[in-house]
Every structure is written in structure tokens, then in C-alpha cells.
Amino acid sequence: MAKVANKRLAMKSGLIYDSDYKVWLADIKSKIRNAQLKAAVKVNTELLTLYWELGADILAKQAHAKWGDGFLLQLSKDLTTEFSDMKGFSRRNLELVRQWYLFYSDGTARGQRATTPITKQPVSQLSGNQISQRIIAQITQIPWGHNIAIIAKCKNVKEAIYYVQSTITHNWSRSVLVHQIEQGLYEREGKSVNNFALTLPQPHSDLAKQTLKDPYIFDFLSMTKDYDERELEHALVSHVTQFLLELGAGFAYLGRQVPLQVGEREFFIDLLFYHTKLHCYVVIELKTVDFEPEHAGKLNFYLKAVDSQLRTKQDKPTVGILICKKKDKMVAEYALSDIHKPIGVSEYQLTQSLPKKLKSSLPSIKEIEKKLGGRDERVEDRET
């Protein structure tokens, strides 16, 4: 109705409502939305910069001034009275402001001291200016609620900065951020066995390592005790939204049981993705059994086939990820040592379902499938 009304208005005003005007109008709308977003980010940054300075002042005054135990309560009343239209000056929030500043300036979380946050020297030995230059520019980019969640759940500054940077990069909501912290993404990322440093040039190899986690946490699956490989694969594709969340940013889903014709035989890839940051195909093989050396050989065969049949001149070498129930690190390292295709080996864990709060923050499977152009419904048995 609104479009029809706009068109009638344009006709009355003598405007020729053609496609060029529509394109130009869409561009103007996009610029306005971007300006609104930049303004919101700037307001957030200014507010958190104020909080940072306020936290420093509160600590300094509490250390030297003799104002008694009611200092923060009185400050809260005075600021709330003067700035009644602003939220954030409650006693509890002022305590959080102090805690937030203390976390980064002292390198302490839950009584633990960080010795290597982002420099070679302890954070507690850095001056306030050094901290501001290195940290505040990033932590003031994310919302206040995200910051509080990070300092409440992270053990040290190095871990906290990792989640700050990841939030900025991936635009995580607070519930997704909390989920990633609780699932130990910081500890899991990049710890799988892989040969990327030997098979890929830098920085491509470093970026490839960042796509790996060990273990992968498939806690959004409801599996029977005696599940098979096909059931696991089907469940992952049925929960493709959460699966992509666990894999990380950059993975574009292409299909399951993707056929490859080699000679007179047909083989089927468990899951095929394209990574938009690595600019390469990613083949994922799922094993519900412990890792065996022949698994790496089979995945190497698939990578060769994808490089020969699907990869273009613009694409980087295809990467393989083998996700298995359990692995012996030494066996995996031996198996990958003489393979010249980039392969990473990780374990998976099945735990519990995603929290309802997190589920509600994610798009539905139908929405994802619509964007993907429909899920691949092949039912052929893959080559075993």
C-alpha cells in the first residue's frame, strides 16, 4: 500500500517514477541507515569512554579520599538527580564501571592475575595511557552489556580481548557471545592437529587455523545413544544455522552428499562449504568412530578431486576438515606428515541443547534454506 501511495504521489508531482529513481532511492536509504548505525556506534563509544574515565576516577578517589563507605551510593544519587534522563548511574552500575576498569588496568578476573594479556609485560605494569591506547579503542566499540558479560566470565585480559575482537568481527549478539565463552571457544580455536603451516602460504595458513576448533561442540543436537554417521550428518544439516555458528564466520553452505565422478566411480562428500574469507572450498568429513590414518587418505583424495573439478583460478587450495569422535594426536600428526593437501583433524562433543534464549536469537532453518536456495535432499548412499 505504501509503495502504491508513493507512486501516486510521484505522479501527481510530475516525477517519472522509473527504475533509475528506485535505484537512487534505495542508495539514499542505505546511506541513511549506515549513518544511523555510525551515530549509534559513536554514542556507544562516547558513553563507554566516559565509563572508562569514571572508573579511573572512582578508584583514585577511593584510594586517597576519606569519604566513607557511602561514597558510591551518594555519587549515584547526585548523578541521577543531575542527569535524570540518563541511565547508568545506579550504584550497581557504578560498581560495574569500577570493576570493568579494574579488570583491564589490573589484569585481574575472579582473583587471577594475567601475566601476558596483549604485551610481554603484565597489564598491572602498564600506565593508564598505555592501556587506553591498546585496549579502550576496542572495548568501547561493543555494547556495555557485552563488556560486562566478558569480564564476568573471562579469566584474564588476553582471553577477554579475544572475545572483544571476535564480537567486533562477527557482530555477535550478547547471547551468542555468552554461548561462545561458556563453550570455551578461546581454548578450542586453533588447537586441532593440522598441516596448514606446511601446505599453505602465510597469512592463508594462519587464517585457516582460525577456522578450526578442537573439539567442535555440537550441543544443539538431540541424538540417540547409538547414532550412526548418516544420522549425525543429517542432524547437522537439519540444524545448519547452529552448525555454521559453531564452525565460525565465513562458511557458506553448498550441500551435503555432494557427488564427485572420478573415473568410472562416483563418490560423495559429506559436507561442502565455500569459505568467503579464505576464498576456497572446504570439505568436511564426519566420522562417528575414532580417527584412523586411512581417514586422512580418503579426505586427501576428495581434496584432489575438488581442486580438479570445482576449483577455479580465483580460488585458493581446497581445505579439508576431518571431524571425528576421538583422535590420538601422535597418530594424526603421523598421518598428516606426508600429505601435501591442507587438512585439519578435530574431535566433536555432543552435550546438551542450545539455550532457548540463544535459539531465539538465530534465524530459523527455513530462513537459512531460503537464502541457500534450498537444502540438498539427496538420499544416495555415499561411498564408504
C-alpha positions, -999 to +999 in steps of 0.1 A: +000+000+000+028+024+009+046+018-024+013+025-043+007+057-024+043+068-031+039+061-068+006+081-069+023+110-051+052+109-075+028+110-105+009+140-090+041+159-085+052+153-121+080+128-112+087+100-137+088+071-112+112+049-132+138+022-123+167+047-121+148+067-094+142+035-074+178+025-075+189+060-064+162+060-036+175+026-024+210+040-023+199+071-003+181+048+022+212+027+026+233+057+033+208+070+059+208+036+077+246+035+077+247+070+091+222+059+118+244+029+126+276+050+128+258+075+150+248+047+174+283+033+175+297+067+182+273+073+210+282+039+225+319+047+222+315+081+238+295+066+267+320+038+273+349+063+271+331+082+299+327+050+319+364+043+315+374+077+328+347+074+356+361+041+366+396+055+369+383+085+389+364+063+413+394+040+420+416+070+425+392+088+449+385+056+469+423+051+473+431+086+485+399+104+496+384+098+531+348+099+521+335+068+539+317+036+527+287+055+514+307+072+486+293+053+457+257+055+469+260+092+473+276+096+439+248+076+424+221+099+440+239+131+429+245+120+393+209+106+389+195+138+403+215+160+379+211+137+348+177+122+353+173+115+316+204+092+316+205+056+327+237+040+341+243+059+373+228+034+397+250+022+425+252-012+409+262+001+375+289+024+391+303-007+408+304-025+374+321+006+359+348+003+386+351-034+382+354-031+344+382-005+347+400-025+374+398-057+353+418-042+324+440-019+344+450-046+370+447-076+348+426-094+373+395-115+370+380-137+397+412-133+417+435-144+389+463-123+376+471-121+339+508-121+331+506-119+293+475-100+282+485-083+250+521-073+257+551-091+271+548-072+304+520-076+330+490-054+325+494-041+360+527-026+350+511-006+322+502+030+327+466+042+322+475+059+289+491+026+275+460+007+285+438+032+267+458+031+235+459-007+233+425-017+248+399+010+251+397+016+214+384-019+210+363-024+242+344+008+236+332-005+202+310-032+217+279-026+239+281-022+277+262-055+283+287-074+262+316-059+282+300-069+315+295-104+302+331-107+291+347-095+324+323-117+344+332-149+325+368-145+313+398-155+334+423-129+321+427-099+298+441-119+269+410-141+268+387-110+272+404-092+243+399-123+222+362-122+227+360-084+223+377-087+189+356-117+179+324-098+188+335-069+166+345-092+137+314-114+138+288-089+152+277-114+179+246-107+199+252-109+237+236-144+239+258-157+212+288-142+229+280-158+262+274-191+245+308-190+228+325-181+262+307-208+280+317-234+254+354-223+257+359-211+221+390-193+231+407-226+243+394-246+214+402-224+184+433-235+166+442-265+188+434-292+163+461-312+145+467-298+111+494-294+084+483-259+073+517-243+080+534-267+056+508-268+029+495-232+028+514-199+024+510-172+051+487-155+060+464-180+044+477-208+067+471-186+098+435-178+087+429-215+080+440-223+116+414-199+129+386-218+112+394-249+133+383-258+168+391-288+190+367-301+199+337-289+180+307-286+203+275-300+187+254-293+218+224-283+197+218-319+186+194-344+202+210-377+193+201-413+202+228-431+221+236-455+192+237-430+163+254-436+130+274-414+107+244-406+084+223-396+114+249-373+127+254-357+092+216-353+087+212-338+122+240-312+115+224-302+082+190-300+098+205-276+123+226-258+097+222-224+114+237-236+146+263-257+128+275-226+109+277-207+142+299-234+156+321-235+125+326-198+127+323-168+104+329-172+066+314-206+060+289-207+031+270-240+029+269-256-005+255-290+001+256-325+016+265-358+000+279-338-030+288-362-058+322-364-074+328-385-105+363-399-106+369-424-134+340-448-136+331-444-099+310-418-080+320-406-046+301-384-021+314-356+001+298-354+035+295-316+036+308-290+012+313-253+020+329-223+005+349-200+029+344-164+019+375-152+038+398-180+027+384-179-008+384-216-011+363-247-009+361-265+024+354-303+025+342-316+059+342-353+066+324-367+096+334-399+114+315-413+144+345-435+152+380-427+164+405-413+139+423-438+117+451-429+092+431-441+062+406-413+070+432-387+061+440-405+029+403-406+019+399-368+026+431-361+007+416-379-023+384-357-020+405-325-019+423-335-051+390-342-068+375-308-057+407-290-068+405-307-102+368-304-108+354-274-089+383-250-081+388-220-104+419-198-110+405-173-085+401-199-057+428-209-032+437-245-024+408-265-011+409-272+027+398-304+044+384-307+079+380-342+094+357-342+125+359-375+144+347-389+177+382-391+192+418-389+180+453-399+191+473-367+185+505-386+176+487-409+151+470-378+135+503-360+132+520-390+115+490-394+091+492-358+080+530-355+079+534-366+042+501-353+029+505-322+008+469-311+008+458-288+037+439-309+063+429-304+099+417-331+123+394-322+153+371-341+177+335-334+184+314-334+215+276-340+219+264-324+251+231-306+255+207-285+236+212-248+229+196-224+255+162-212+244+175-176+246+202-184+221+179-203+198+156-173+196+185-150+185+192-172+155+174-173+122+152-203+115+162-232+094+136-222+068+152-187+066+186-202+061+174-227+035+157-198+016+189-179+015+208-210+004+183-217-023+170-249-008+187-277+011+202-306-008+179-335-003+200-362-019+194-396-003+220-416-022+244-437-001+279-422-001+309-442-009+322-460+022 
